[in-house]
Amino acid sequence: MKLLDTAFYFILLPLLFILTGYCLRPDLSLEMLQYFSLWWQPILASMLTGGLLALMGSLSLASRQIFVGLALPQGAGLSIFLYLWIVVGKTQHEEQAFLAYLAGIGGAFLTLSLFSLLKKRSSISAEGLLGLIYLVGSAGILILGDVIGEGHHYVESLLFGNAVAVTEGEFWGVVFTASIALIFLWPNLFKILSVLADPDFFTVAHFPVRAYRLFFYLFLCLSISLSLEILGALATFAGLLIPAWIANQRTHSSSQAFVTALGLGLILPALAYYYSYIFLWPAGASLVVVGMGFLLISQGIGWLFRKKTNSSFYK
């Protein structure tokens, strides 16, 4: 990635969004800065989660599996609601949150396994199956939301995230999990991408294809389940898609795409919380707004640059 690209995406655009927010809501912008000690934990947790989502989104987009990320949050969310329906009120908050997170990971794995099984044995297209899983999961969440005590609160948290309400233990759990995942995932990105792009070739070459595919799906389920608690279902798919989309459109190699996606995955959630505070928006919806702003500006400048010059700076 060239220096001008880096400055544009990681310095100029964030400054533009910050200054725009300050011009529109100067009082609340200064207030957030004044009380930043109350916000640094959810912002840091969302940044780590966003970075992990962005890398998984890059792999998913390159292997044409991005819409799996739309169905998995619904399966994970349905498992969380089933768990809450069974045990709500029977455990302490800390234990309940941890077990609900494990239920989310299990639900994501079950959803993925069901999708793989149906894909092999059904004549329905992959997109149709993902749509059915999404509908069933969403309907189940809404039904259980009416049955469980405080169910509407849980539905809202699942859709839009609840990072500002996480406890100290939950926060450090998120930081530890996301950090370890990023450390283990980064050195293996290119191997996973190669296996996902051409599994037949690497199978013939006696490469451990199944192990790396399992590695990919493990981290995909982990990142989605982690993101549901912090960012919510709406922002989870945005975090998978938008940084990866921008990186894929504006870079010229896989290494540049991974670095760009990771950087955007770290920056966008922080800006989203800033806009969430000054405009009183849900954090998840704020991430979609900020991400789409980045995407539209990036596409617009790329179009203008391509029209005016014959440079390969932008695709």
C-alpha positions, 0 to 999 in steps of 0.5 A: 500500500502506497504512502498516500493510500495509508495517509488517506484511509488511516489519517485523513478520512478519520480526521474528516469524520472527527471534525464533521462530528465536532462541527455538528455536535461540539458540546457532546464531542468535548463532553466525550473527551472529558469523560473518555475514561468511561469509554476507553474500555468499550472502544478498545474491545470494539477495536480488537473485535473489529480488527478480527472481524475485518481479517475474517471478512477478507478471507470470506470475501476472497473465498466467496463465503461472505454471506455465511457471515450473515447467517452465523450471527443468527444461529449464534444468537438463537443459541444464546437465547435458548440458553437464556430461556433455560437458565436465566435467573439461575446463574450469576451475571458473570457466569451467565455471560461466559456460558452465553458466549460459549453457547454462541460459539456452539450455535455458530458451529452448529449453524455452519455444520447444518449449512455444510450438510444441507449444501451437499444434500439439497438442491437449493442454492447456497444463497437460498440455504443461508437465507432460510437459516437467517429467517429461522434464526431471526424468527426464533430470536424474536419469539424467545425474546417475548418469552424470556424475562427482559427479553426485549432488552436481550434482543436490543443488545443482540442487534446493536451490541452492549459494550458499554455495559460489559463488566471488568471481567467480560472486558478483559476476557474480550481483550484476551480472546481477541488478542490471542486470536489475532496473534495466531491468525495473522501468520496463517492468513496466506495459507488459509487463503490459499486453501480456501481459494483452491482446495483441490490443488492443495489436497493433491499436494498433500497439504492439510486442507481440512485442518486449515479449513477447520482453523478458518471456520473456528476463528470465524465462529469465534470472531462472530460470537465475540462481536455479538456481545460487543457490536451486535448482529447488525455491526458484525456483518458490517465489520465482516464486509465493509473493511474487506470490500474497501481493501479488496477494491483499493489494494493490489495484493493480498498482503496489502488487502489484509493490512488495509482491512485490519487497519480499517477494522480497528479504526471504524469501531472507534469512530462508530462509538464517537458518533454513537455518543454525539448523535445518541445512535445505537453503536451497531447502527453507527458502525454501519453509517461510518463504514458506509461513509468510508466506502462511499467516499473511497468509491467516489474518489476512486472513480474520480481518480480513474476518470482523470488519470490513467494511474494504477493508484486506484483500481 
